[in-house]
């Protein structure tokens, strides 16, 4: 019996003394996990009022039109026009004329700078079919984004009439995507 | 009164005594702290699954991570990460990716944001493997009866467009909190 009581007393002492054994330092770990959302941001050029174009074989060249792309996954840019043949068409300020004047030659485009680097590209005709301006797998961008600079060229024929109070117009669309 | 019982009864009592100690002692830690010369009880925040972060100039701020400290002496709290530069790194779910892991451009930053539910002006600092002081030489939480000091910490993560989605993986970092009575 004495032996048993001694054991029980030892257990009781252990229970009472437990707090005294508490450390005066304590360490805890907490992991933080997250993922990054595939994100694409772009700014597009404003409407471009080109002014009066001269007729002649040399053609007229626009100032660069800039699309700025911010993307954390591979990306590309495509462009197209609302006119199937890419031709500027008589515009009264609100709508295309019903029986419009249409420029003889389509609007042309070329990638002139990519991220500030001159691109050795040739002009191509616009159509309503979107075509890649860049590759479809451009690298992820810095936070400032990458500028995609396009230059337009319009050859005006002597067969192209002056539109008078109207203008010629075409709508250029840029598509930016991580999934071309 | 002497205890009388068979061997089986003795065994039951011993098991019961241990079980009660395991259940009650942590729950009554403040009282225990009061009664002992040096006692520190701390609860730490659970793992944080932050979800999807998007890149951009606005940083992401986590929910407040709470640390509860009961101490009958002056105490302090430090924080560090397992990654030297505090940048979250691609994680398979079981380990960091070894071959060319994706790593976020910016370090995870932390700030003390509240003490006992009173807001603190945030001052975010980059996590690193070198412990940073969250609090030091805080007074005992047992001036009479013991109570826990509730310490709130928030994380801040800036995500760059250079930071790609991790796909089937995640980004991860392990944050370690050290509480002690020696600092």
Interface residues (C-beta under 8 A of the other chain):
Chain A: X1 X4 X5 X7 X8 X11 X12 X14 X15 X18 X19 X20 X22 X23 X24 X25 X26 X27 X28 X29 X30 X31 X32 X33 X34 X35 X36 X37 X38 X39 X41 X70 X71 X72 X73 X140 X141 X142 X143 X145
Chain B: X2 X3 X4 X5 X10 X13 X14 X17 X18 X20 X21 X25 X29 X32 X33 X35 X36 X37 X38 X39 X40 X41 X42 X43 X44 X45 X46 X47 X48 X49 X50 X51 X52 X53 X54 X55 X56 X57 X62 X65 X67 X73 X88 X91 X104 X108 X155 X157 X159 X160 X161 X162 X163 X164 X165 X166 X169 X170 X171 X172 X173 X174 X175 X176 X177 X178 X179 X180 X181 X182
